[in-house]
Amino acid sequence: MNRNIGTGLRAALLALALLLVAAALAEPAPTYDIVYSVNNPIPAIAARVRPAVVQITSSVEIWDPATRKASVEPEGYGSATYFREADDGKGGYVLTNYHVVQDGDVFELLWLDGTKTPAEVVGYDDGSDIAVLRFTDPAPEGTEPVPLGDSDALSIGELAIIVGNPGSGEQVLFGTVTAGIISGLQREDINANNFSHKVSVIQTDAPINNGNSGGALLNAEGELVGIPTLKMGVGYTTVYEGLSFCIPISFVKGYIEQIIDNGSVVRPRMGVTVVTIDGPDEAMRRYPPAGAQVYSVEPNTPADRAGLKEKDIITEANGDRVKSSQDLVSVIDQCAEGDGVKLKVYRYKFDADDNVVAGSSFEELEMDLELEILD
């Protein structure tokens, strides 16, 4: 009996030792710090970037004919990121949302250290809701531009840091830093009427609030990878938590360069006006598929030369399915001047007087055209 007990005890001790060895060799249990980084880069990034994220005050000029006096009244507030020194060594450029400055006449930058600097709008793109402003006074001592990163390299779940200035007037929380993760990429149809073109935005759970618009979304390297533009809500009443959206920096890099070089963004065009037409996914005998229907064709344009006609329904462009006018614009926005575009088109049958033949089926056509910069 004693021998059996001794044998069992030795076996139990051996099993326990093996379990302890296995536990020692196993991966350490994850901690909350891993969500951000083993070495937590946020404090160092915040120290470097906070001085470069400014508040923009947008004001309007008012003329009172009764008193014959002019005044300047604050119109709105937002954030902006200092991202480039000027080539002439005088000041530099800040990047913000167009909706932050669109109604203003006079603009002032308020830096983290309290310095106030006048600025002027260099140009904007309402299609992607961005604007670039230039200041000519020196940036505060020690303030460095924030480098632009690569938003195309982001992965869902990685660190997301937002720096901005939520609030307005006397109630601004300057240099606010929030953090979370990248919650989603290429989110479509997220729009608060601030995009006139199709923009696929970055989703993050890092909080943003009124006044954060135009600030900085940063990656774990402290690079600018997005521009906070809105949080999910209805009007001013938030109905969701942890749903914030940012414009991807890689999407607008080319537009930023155009604005600095030329003062505006010029996109190549086909030369048509289109409207969305609803319909089935695939064509039926008497029902064309959903697509972008041609409302008008400008003479002597790529669309005109390719043979597009009014009432034509564009259902595919460069291999992408087109179900709306925005879908078509999105494809064209990815092209440069001189690029070719291959279209799939459904066309009504017309009689000799160029009227649609009632009850007829449709022709399916393929067309090629070359994009141009049109006046």
Protein Blocks (a to p, Z undefined) as FASTA:
>chain_A
ZZmmmmmmmmmmmmmmmmmmmmmmpccdddfklmnomnlpmlmmmmmmmmmpccdddddd
dddfklopacdddfbdcddddfbdcfklpacaddddfklmmmpmbdcdddfkopacdddd
fbdcfknopacdddfbdcdehiacdddddfklpcehiacdddddedehjlccehiacddd
dfbghiehiaehkafbdcdddddfbdcdehjgopacddfkopafbdcfbdcdehjbcfbe
hiacdddfklmmmmmmmmmmnopacdddehiacddddddfbdcfklccdddddfbdcehi
fklmnopaehiacfbeehiacfbfklmmmmmmmpcehiacddddddddddfkopacehia
cddddddddddddZZ
